[in-house]
Amino acid sequence: VINQPIGVFDSGIGGLSVVKEIQRLLPHEEILYFGDTERVPYGEKSPETIQRFSSQIAELLLSRGVKALVVACHTASAFALDQIQASFPVPAIGVISCGVAACAKVNSVAHIGVIGTRATIRSNLYQLLLRKQLPQVKVTAAPCPLFVPLAEEGYWEREASHLIARDYLTPLKEAGVDTLLLGCTHYPLLRPLIQQAMGPEVRLVDSATATAQSLLLLLDQGDLRKRSGEGAINCIVSDNPDRFRTVGSLFLGRPIEQIELCSASSRANEKEHIAAH
Amino acid sequence: VINQPIGVFDSGIGGLSVVKEIQRLLPHEEILYFGDTERVPYGEKSPETIQRFSSQIAELLLSRGVKALVVACHTASAFALDQIQASFPVPAIGVISCGVAACAKVNSVAHIGVIGTRATIRSNLYQLLLRKQLPQVKVTAAPCPLFVPLAEEGYWEREASHLIARDYLTPLKEAGVDTLLLGCTHYPLLRPLIQQAMGPEVRLVDSATATAQSLLLLLDQGDLRKRSGEGAINCIVSDNPDRFRTVGSLFLGRPIEQIELCSASSRANEKEHIAAH
């Protein structure tokens, strides 16, 4: 089992920022990444659709023999993680609970700000989990919907991005946020910009790094951690491998070589879904 | 036949700017709009996928008795219009050829700029058709990928949007473009911003208005134009009607009432697709 890969999935490319952190922390692990580029983005889709898509992907990754699942998509993590944990025989973690766990470890937090896509913030899951785990802490959430396209378009340091960051973040800064949780896998690319808008005294917690740390603990608990050999990253996408190669390399910080094209909504998967309902 | 609706489809919400112009020009027509919100955006998907999705939608609209089809999605118009015209028994037009036809009517054009999503510009179809129809005219194309999210987020007049518009459009202005084709159904919302970046002397041609004009001609040619009664708009979306209602109203300029939820990739449709291949 130890030599089996870790399955990581996202609606598209963003989850590669989680893969990058996993590889930094767990360099011996094989990673099998699925990006659902045919059906990206999940953000504005209904919970039922997100659950169905996530199950299909988990099934596909399980059929490839993964030893653990990482839900690197915030929307899927919000709406489908419980179902995945209940339905599949391998341990599964999601970016949202990992981000919350990381916030709980920050010293002297009084007021946490959470930023993410509109769907993540609307799901309210970050806010609920933070209030549950840190009942004495104030939580303020704000959607930053333009950050994803700005990150994908390489607008990481432009004046326009600074203006938009100020639109989104000034209310959080003025509310007295001392710790800001980056609740979207695209946001690490904009980290310097976000830090500048919030000011140097505000601590940033990034859910990608937090997820890699939680995964390390999870693997150790289950005695699943691989301790030697060179880890590799294999990617499967459901559409457009070329675009994935180009933009994905920005997220991973190095070129992507192996990309397989495979739909998660294959006929076999769809049939099982129909049979199950 | 005259009393049957006109079928209009798009990958999502943007095609409603075409519907708005159709209703202005042809107020008696019934319109049946399909927005494929489950699978939006089409822009980065492969041509084969776009053709399959478009055929499924055309089939669905035909099964609802439409008398004509308007492909209000630029990506589908680029990759799937030929196939739709060849496979279905009603007349069909697409936003791209309509935009080109409108450019051909502008007086004393010497240099046309075309802007659109990355996929539209990469498809090269606007450029090819313009060069074919107007061989003496110079054509310069530029993708403006951030305009869609800026339009959907209501960033129509913000300083950040002006900066981004200048990034995209200054090269076109400096190249001496005298006529600019707005090759994306989202762009009419940013029209004042685009006009300001290009300067008052540059004429803007908008593919939504152009498509409504072509549709009028098409209906008259086939004796299909409805000349009395109040037209209604009925919408079908494949996911998330609430978001469609909110953002769609911005595009339509008035509230949307009737929204039906229906997937185009239904089992029946998928079966036919499988059988056909």
Interface residues (C-beta under 8 A of the other chain):
Chain A: T37 E38 R39 E44 K45 S46 T49 P145 L146 V148 P149 L150 E153 Y155 R158 E159 A160 S161 L163 I164 D167 D239 N240 R243 R267 E270 I274
Chain B: T37 E38 R39 E44 K45 S46 T49 P145 L146 V148 P149 L150 E153 Y155 R158 E159 A160 S161 L163 I164 D167 D239 N240 R243 R267 E270 I274
